[in-house]
Amino acid sequence: MKTAYWKNEYIALEHWPKEAYTRVHEAGKNGELHCSSCHQAVIFYLGIHDEPHFIHKDPTIPPCQELPKNSHAAAQAKEEPAEYGGFRLPKSRSISAEEENEKNDWQSPYHIKNLQPFVLSAANHQSSCHPFTQTLKEHGWTLDEEQSLAVTTDARHLLVLAGAGSGKTRVLTSRTAFLLLEKRVNPKSIMLVTFTSKAASEMKERLTRMPGMGPSTLQQLYTGTFHAIFYRILMHYDPDKWHSSKLIKFDGEKEYILKIAASELGIDEREFAFDACIQQIGKWKNDLYLPSDVRPDGDFEHSALELYKKYEQYKETHDKFDFDDMQTGCYTLLKSDPALLSAYQNRFRYFLMDEFQDINRVQYEIMRLLTDKAEHICFVGDDDQAIYSFRGSDSSFLLNLKIDFPDLETVYLAANYRSGHKIVQTANQIIAQNHVRTQKKMRALHDQSPAPVLFYPHDEEMESVMIMTDIMEKIRNGASPSDFAILYRTNVMSRAIFERLAVSSLPFRVDADYDSFYNRRAVKGILAFLKASLNPDDPSMLNDLLPPLYLRKTAVQDAKALSILNDCSLLEALPHIGGLKPFQKKTIEKAVSIIGTLKNIRPDIAIETIEKELGFQNYLKKRGNEGNKMDKGSDEIKDVKVAASKFNSVQAFVDHATHMVAMSKEVKKRSKTEPFAIQLGTIHRSKGLEYKYVYLLGCVEGCMPHDYALEAWREGDRKPIEEERRLLYVAVTRACSELYMSVSAKRRGKTARPSRFINNLKKGAPIAAR
Ligand SMILES: Nc1ncnc2c1ncn2[C@@H]1O[C@H](COP(=O)(O)OP(=O)(O)OP(=O)(O)O)[C@@H](O)[C@H]1O
């Protein structure tokens, strides 16, 4: 059914603006929609597969005949009210039923076609006859011919080079078991390096299920990430120097140190990309470049080098260290203490290293030192999954291993056990466009999964509703929440889907580094103005309100004292703070006079007022992170406006934001102990994982590839774009059965273009009008 009543208003979907669809959907959930014929309650279906339509809430009632177009109700809809169904139509838009130009075409989902046909390869199913492989098989753990070779070879130096889902982790785990059980290697002499600590514990967990593997043996294995292993070495050697209380954990802290240094050096804060500078310093350190080794190229690197020097001085004087220092510190320690190095070399004789494509120079050099007396090294990696080069990782270490290890034996794994043929072909097609890579092609073992789907929401809000509908349908049909992952390029993209999940009854979890969208710096600033408007005495808004009014944080105390003294609100006290410069006084007085009115206007308009009239835009330019490459304050403002546009009042929006901040804390806590939940996460964090159903948000230019990569590409640097393509490849290859990629028409309130990475997937196929 294409028509309904929203309270007393008539909705004909054909003429209803798509930006209002999510509101109609909400209205249906709240019981505000009724059938235009029988007046029974209806809900609004807004999913991926079928066109949006109304359905009776009671599933036993069949669809009704629609009312004719020229009925009384339809005529009512022609009056073009300013507020319609609680939704404001753009003034220029007519909702007249006669105006066919205004027809609201639905773009059907596109099932990726033109993929190479599936060919069943007999080799895929052959399992090896090696006795160890046979033993594993008897215990339900199969290895194919290639995997078995990688597990049982006597090669001293072994590289397992393989595509996604080809069983690299399975091989690494089996090879560890082979060394322990077949070769009777002392577990204490094995070092097993994984990319995440979770992967290390998962591998240990898999090992416990192998025949003859006791927990005491596994406890003796030396496992962990490079960082964890290096830190353990440092702590063993000098626990005071490396005490965790001295660790600089967050980029925010680094940025603070760099901003002070920048002002001392006269670097213009407004223009400078502090996030890129933090990355650059990390890159130099991971490349083992001391400040004196750096030969800067261009203005940015010159400034970054000066800041690098200052940053190192700061840590020295304040007795601090950061994560990069754990690596460089370990390298220096091992180089400077031959006895210590020798002790480690004598202890560890067997090395197994996963995700080797993401190794950086300092890690490689430490690995070279530690493995000097090694009897066996197994490197595992996939250059197509190298996604950390922005922080100094370099897959050429993997690809050039033969130079340092001339007897290196390479085993290629080509069979993909994880995904259906159409997903594997889609991934092959995406990654084949990269110029810098080793040529390899994955082949799937079955063709039972449907083709990946591109779907076309109007915006971020509709994207999240469509995904939710699809997930709920699948769960009703027997899927488990843990079958699903919703992946995105950057955390800021998760706002809308988080909000939908938060108000649903579905269990979901987030990455360990997740933080609420409403805790972002610029968003908190905007919220402070809105909160002040609702309650000028709310002390919780003061801290975030002061910086955009150019007041120091210490002004909190002054404001509190003045409000008591003058018997006025905290907000009213601000212009009376002593020592204000004329421009400050003017800004504050204007703000105070306008803030009070914000609560009476629509939240998105209120935000616009804060931005333009109350100087928030200028503040962001001066003090924000507008020079940043990744997270720009102005982008956060665009996002917050999209979020606010769902609400009719400032109060409702502020309440919602407060609720979401509390929810994100709660969900984060729950995430640690919630195994049967929908996973919400960045693509970076999804590496090594797999899910039956994967949804990819924002497959549009600017999101994927990210704006920063597009900028680099325009300046002639292809590397970031290739890395973005690898990210998409990683995301696509997480899906076992079904993959959905969202190509929204709008992003941050502006028209968006489909990602260049998926454009070629549609070649030769009809592209529906957008
Ligand atoms: N020989 C095999 N028989 C059956 N299933 C297998 C086999 N090898 C691997 N698998 C399954 O295929 C999936 C992918 O394996 P694994 O995670 O080891 O791949 P990977 O190469 O490490 O993947 P990625 O690099 O994409 O993270 C897992 O579900 C694993 O259990």
The ligand as an ORCA input file, in Angstrom:
! r2SCAN-3c Opt
* xyz 0 1
  N      40.650    -26.417      5.155
  C      39.578    -25.797      5.631
  N      38.405    -26.428      5.703
  C      37.304    -25.836      6.165
  N      37.261    -24.559      6.584
  C      38.397    -23.852      6.525
  C      39.607    -24.420      6.044
  N      40.555    -23.456      6.094
  C      39.970    -22.362      6.591
  N      38.675    -22.590      6.856
  C      37.681    -21.642      7.386
  O      37.720    -20.481      6.565
  C      37.536    -19.297      7.333
  C      38.723    -18.377      7.118
  O      39.870    -18.937      7.720
  P      40.940    -18.026      8.438
  O      40.265    -17.074      9.367
  O      42.002    -18.908      8.983
  O      41.431    -17.254      7.156
  P      42.459    -16.066      7.021
  O      43.248    -16.344      5.790
  O      43.224    -15.880      8.289
  O      41.473    -14.874      6.733
  P      41.678    -13.288      6.717
  O      43.078    -12.983      6.312
  O      40.682    -12.819      5.708
  O      41.307    -12.799      8.074
  C      37.392    -19.757      8.779
  O      36.010    -19.871      9.062
  C      38.050    -21.110      8.781
  O      37.541    -21.946      9.796
*
